[in-house]
Amino acid sequence: MSSKLWTEEQFNCPVCLDLPNDPVTIPCGHSYCMGCIKDYWSKDNPKGGYSCPQCRKTFSPKPSLSRNTMLAEAVEQLLVLLCDAHTHARTHTAVSHEMDGYCFLAESAVRDAD
């Protein structure tokens, strides 16, 4: 039986719900688009700290943001696997070792880019 390795949604930024653009990881381990977390943290915060949108852990002072290179590379590889005709509807795809080269929207096999 086929087992799904990853779905695209598992890679999505929890703020914008899309694949992360310039992904960064904050001290609690959650990852976001650089722009999304900066925008989230720029809003007025009455408690005076900076919190994670997911787990609500608070950081003070404001943490420095470092690029999550592993996530950035994984997103790049995921985009390569997507059917070119359906990149606008990426949320309908899944990556499986047995379904590589299959477009779930067209419900048919797609040609490799090689």
N, C-alpha and C positions, 0 to 999 in steps of 0.2 A: 504494500500500500504506500502511496506517495505521501511524504510528509512535507508540509510547507516550512521552509527555513525562516523566511522573514516576509512581512508585508511592508509595503511602503509606509503605511501609517505609523509603524514602529519607529521610523526615522524622522517623522514630522516634528517641527517645532511646536510645542504646546501652546504658544501664544498666537501665531499666525495660521497654524494648522497646515502648513505647506512644508516641503522639503527645506531644510535650513540653508539660508544664504549666509556664508561666512560664519559657520557654527563655532560657538564658544561654550566652555563648560564653567559653571560657577562652583564655589567650594563644596556645596552639598553633592555635587556629581551630576546634576541635571544640565542638559544642553539646550541652547536656544540660538536663534539667529542673533548676530551681534546687534543689529538694529532693533530687534524686538526687545531684548533685555535692556538695552540702553533706554529705549522709549518707556518701557515699564518702570524702570528706576527713576526716570526723569519726572514722573508724576509726583505731586506732593504726597509725602508720607508723614502723617501726624506722629508716628512713633519715633521718627528720627533714624531709622535703620533701613537697610535694603534687604528685601525678602525674596525668596524663591517663589515664583508663581505657582509651583506645583506642591512642594512640601511645606512652604511657609517658613522655613528656617530663616532667621534674621542674621544679617551680617553688619558689623560696624567695626571699622569704617567700611566704605564702599570697596568691595573686592576688585582687584585688577582682573581683566578678562584676557584669557589666553585662547588662541585658536585651537579648536579640537581637530587636529589633523586627521585622526583616524575616522571620525565621523564625516569630515569633508571628503575624504577619499572614498568612503563607502557610498556617499550620496552620488559622487561622480560615477562610480561603477553602476549604481542603480539606474541612473539616467541613461547609460549606454545600453542597458537591457530593455528599455522601453521601446515600444513600437513608435517609430517616428510620426506616424499618422495620428497617434493618440496621446502625444505628450501633454496636451491640454487637459486630459482626463486621467491623470496619473493615479488618482485615488482608486481606480478600478483595476489596478494591476497587482499581481503578486509575484514574488520571485520564488521559484522552486527549482531544485536541481533537475527534476524531470520535466519541467515545463519551460525551460530556457528556450527562447525563440517563439513563444506562443503569445498571441495577442488575445486577451480575455474579452476585449470590446468587440473585436471582429470575429471572435471565436474561431480563429484559424491560425495556422502556423505562419510565421513571418520569416523572411529571408535574413540570414546573418549578415551583418555589416562587413564581414571580413572580405 
